[in-house]
Amino acid sequence: MAISFLFMVFPSFSSERTFQINLQADYISWSEDLSIVIGKGKVKLEYKDVQIETENVRIDLHTSELLAWDKVSFKLKTRRVEGENLRYNLEKEEGTIQHPSGKEGLFFYRAEEAFFSSEIIELRKAYFTSCELSLPHYKIRAGRISIRLDDEIVMSNVTFSLGDIPVFWLPFFVQYLREENRFILPSLSYNDFAGWSIQTGYYFYASPSFQAKLHLDYREEKGWAEGIDISYRFKGAKGKLNTYFIKEKDTQEERW
């Protein structure tokens, strides 16, 4: 049977600031001086924009340090991170988690470790991919990745790999999450007609009324292809124009 408990956290004896935490667990206990709270079994914790689900949690009411070990599901606002061994400071509203995995936009990521706050997530020894397979067709590995929430992804020491084979390297790469001009991260696909394909491009954001996307793709069996997509919305009119062209290297046939 789960126990639900609502309590106030005092970060220090000299501080007037208090934190309201909702803790549910199969078992809840306290230390003799009431400074430590421990929850075990189907733990659910809510604090401000943070939600935590785990099997074991320990909260130090004097230091505001929260520890959750083994498997942890951590949700910050609309973002969810799965991982292990979470450490979170309730007063500073920041923490770390081991072996995190999550999703940003169309991309999935995994890392060795993550630091996070309400504004940023920093991943160490991480990779991104848009492939949903357990063994992705391609990966973008980076020594460090900084995700500024709702803003941009900044990667350093970046290696693009097909399977486990490195293809090219960049010292850094920036992917914008907000609506503005940006390069589109490469994605990989396969079909019997064209073989392996790499899709790249550039997104041009002029205004909420006009956007364009440039395509530059390469197909293993067919060669290079390019195109442009335009969407517009003005007073009394809206529409889309999609173009795409390839001259197939095996047949020399031109296709639109």
C-alpha positions in Angstrom: 0.0 0.0 0.0 1.4 3.4 -1.0 1.8 6.1 1.6 1.4 9.8 0.5 3.2 12.4 2.5 3.4 16.2 2.1 6.1 18.1 4.0 8.1 21.3 4.1 11.8 21.4 3.6 14.0 24.0 5.4 17.3 24.4 3.5 19.0 25.9 6.6 18.1 27.0 10.0 18.8 30.6 9.2 16.7 30.7 6.0 13.0 31.6 5.9 12.6 29.8 2.6 10.6 26.6 2.6 10.0 23.9 -0.1 6.7 22.0 -0.4 7.3 18.4 -1.6 4.7 15.7 -2.3 6.2 12.2 -1.6 4.4 8.9 -2.2 6.0 5.5 -1.6 5.3 2.0 -0.3 7.4 2.8 2.8 8.5 6.1 4.3 10.8 6.5 7.3 12.7 9.3 9.1 16.0 9.5 11.0 15.8 10.1 14.8 16.5 13.8 14.4 13.9 14.1 11.6 16.6 15.5 9.2 16.5 12.6 6.8 13.5 11.2 4.9 13.7 7.9 3.1 11.2 6.5 0.6 11.2 2.9 -0.7 9.1 1.0 -3.3 7.2 2.7 -6.1 8.4 6.2 -5.1 6.7 9.2 -6.7 7.9 12.7 -5.8 6.7 16.1 -7.0 8.4 19.4 -6.4 7.7 22.5 -8.4 8.2 21.5 -12.1 10.1 18.3 -11.1 8.6 14.8 -11.0 10.6 11.7 -10.0 9.7 8.1 -10.2 12.1 5.5 -8.7 12.4 2.7 -6.1 14.6 4.4 -3.6 14.9 8.0 -2.5 16.7 9.8 0.3 16.2 13.5 1.2 18.4 15.5 3.6 16.2 18.3 4.9 19.2 20.2 6.2 21.2 20.3 3.0 18.3 20.0 0.5 20.1 17.1 -1.2 18.0 14.5 -2.8 19.4 11.1 -3.8 17.6 8.5 -5.9 19.4 5.3 -6.9 19.0 2.4 -9.3 16.6 3.2 -12.2 15.2 6.8 -12.2 12.6 8.6 -14.3 13.1 12.3 -14.0 10.7 14.9 -15.5 11.6 18.6 -15.7 8.7 20.6 -17.0 7.8 18.8 -20.3 11.2 16.9 -20.7 11.7 13.4 -19.4 15.1 11.8 -18.7 15.5 8.1 -17.9 18.7 7.1 -16.1 20.3 5.9 -12.9 21.6 7.4 -9.6 20.1 10.8 -9.5 21.5 13.6 -7.3 19.4 16.8 -7.1 19.6 19.9 -4.9 16.2 21.3 -4.1 17.5 24.7 -3.2 19.8 25.2 -6.2 17.4 23.3 -8.5 20.2 21.5 -10.3 21.6 18.0 -10.3 23.3 15.1 -12.1 22.1 11.7 -13.4 24.1 8.7 -14.6 23.5 7.0 -18.0 20.7 9.3 -19.1 18.6 8.9 -22.2 15.9 11.1 -23.5 14.5 13.0 -26.6 14.9 16.5 -27.9 12.7 17.3 -30.9 13.1 14.4 -33.4 16.3 13.2 -31.9 17.0 10.6 -29.2 20.1 10.7 -27.0 22.1 8.6 -24.6 25.1 9.7 -22.5 27.4 8.6 -19.8 26.4 11.4 -17.4 24.3 14.6 -17.5 24.2 17.8 -15.5 20.9 19.7 -15.6 19.2 22.8 -14.3 16.0 24.6 -15.2 17.8 26.2 -18.1 20.3 23.7 -19.5 21.2 20.0 -19.8 24.9 19.1 -20.3 25.7 15.6 -21.6 29.1 14.0 -21.4 30.2 11.3 -23.8 26.9 11.3 -25.6 25.3 10.5 -29.0 22.2 11.7 -30.9 20.2 9.9 -33.5 16.8 10.1 -35.1 16.8 6.3 -35.7 14.4 4.5 -33.2 16.1 1.1 -33.5 17.9 -0.3 -30.5 21.0 -0.4 -32.7 20.7 2.9 -34.7 21.7 3.0 -38.3 23.6 6.2 -37.6 24.9 8.2 -34.6 26.2 11.6 -34.0 28.7 11.2 -31.1 30.1 14.2 -29.1 32.5 14.6 -26.2 30.1 17.1 -24.7 26.6 18.3 -25.6 24.9 21.4 -24.1 21.1 21.6 -24.6 19.7 25.0 -23.8 16.1 24.3 -23.3 13.8 25.6 -26.2 16.9 27.3 -27.7 19.8 25.3 -29.1 22.0 22.1 -29.0 25.7 22.8 -29.0 28.0 19.8 -29.6 31.8 19.7 -29.3 34.2 17.0 -30.7 31.5 15.7 -33.0 31.8 12.4 -35.0 29.1 11.3 -37.5 29.0 7.5 -37.8 27.1 5.0 -40.0 26.6 2.1 -37.7 29.9 1.9 -35.9 32.0 3.3 -38.8 33.1 7.0 -38.4 32.4 9.0 -41.6 33.4 12.6 -40.7 34.4 14.8 -37.8 33.6 18.4 -36.7 35.2 20.4 -33.9 31.7 21.7 -33.0 28.1 21.8 -34.3 25.1 23.9 -33.4 21.4 22.8 -33.9 18.8 25.4 -33.1 15.6 24.3 -31.5 13.8 27.6 -31.9 12.3 28.9 -35.1 15.2 30.5 -37.0 17.7 29.8 -39.7 19.6 26.5 -39.1 21.3 23.5 -40.6 19.3 20.3 -40.5 21.1 17.4 -38.8 21.8 14.6 -41.2 19.5 11.5 -41.1 19.9 8.1 -42.6 17.4 5.8 -44.3 17.4 2.7 -46.6 15.1 1.3 -49.3 15.5 -1.3 -52.0 15.2 1.3 -54.8 17.9 3.8 -53.8 20.0 1.8 -51.2 21.4 3.8 -48.2 20.5 7.5 -48.2 21.7 10.5 -46.3 19.3 13.5 -46.0 20.7 17.0 -45.1 19.5 20.5 -45.6 19.0 24.0 -44.4 15.9 25.6 -42.8 15.2 29.2 -43.6 12.8 31.0 -41.2 11.9 34.5 -42.5 8.8 35.0 -40.4 5.8 33.1 -39.1 4.3 33.8 -42.5 7.1 32.4 -44.7 9.6 29.5 -44.3 11.7 27.4 -46.7 13.6 24.2 -46.4 16.5 23.4 -48.8 17.3 19.7 -49.4 20.7 18.2 -50.3 20.6 14.4 -50.2 22.8 11.6 -51.4 21.5 8.1 -52.4 23.8 5.2 -52.7 22.4 3.8 -56.0 21.0 7.1 -57.5 23.5 9.9 -56.6 22.8 13.5 -55.5 19.4 15.1 -55.2 18.3 18.6 -54.2 15.1 20.5 -53.7 13.3 23.3 -51.9 10.0 23.4 -49.9 8.3 26.7 -49.4 5.3 27.4 -47.1 3.6 30.7 -46.8 0.6 32.2 -45.0 -0.6 35.7 -45.7 -3.9 37.5 -45.2 -6.4 35.7 -47.4 -3.9 33.2 -48.8 -1.8 30.3 -47.7 0.0 27.4 -49.5 3.0 25.1 -50.0 5.3 24.5 -52.8 7.5 21.4 -52.8 10.2 20.7 -55.4 12.8 17.9 -55.7 15.2 16.9 -58.5 17.6 14.1 -59.1 19.5 12.9 -62.1 20.0 9.2 -61.5 23.6 8.1 -61.9 22.7 4.5 -62.9 20.0 5.4 -65.6 20.9 9.1 -66.3 17.1 9.7 -66.1 16.0 13.1 -64.7 13.3 13.0 -62.1 11.3 15.8 -60.5 
